[in-house]
Amino acid sequence: MKFGVCLPNYGQTGSAEGLRRVAITAEEVGYDSVWTTDHILMPTNSETPYVQVLDSISSLGYLVGFTTKVRLSISSLIMTMRNPVVALKQLATIDNLS
């Protein structure tokens, strides 16, 4: 069985330090993967932690330099709001660098 953990790229804990700390800890304790959450637009009064969300692809790119074993993943990617060629190029670059 493989285990992964959702990274805090949203809400009040969504920060560079939060991402780094959780990803490194997950790797150290033996998790197989870490995941970001993707939301592009949310209403400001939605009362969810997703009002403030760091970009999922950029967040994974940031983690490439801190991790070596865990797989970097996105729980779901909102492709209708992105240029598919650019998104695929970004993901392929992250894959290559990791």
Helices and strands as residue ranges (DSSP letters): E 4-6, G 11-13, H 16-28, E 33-36, G 49-51, H 56-63, E 71-74, G 79-81, H 84-97
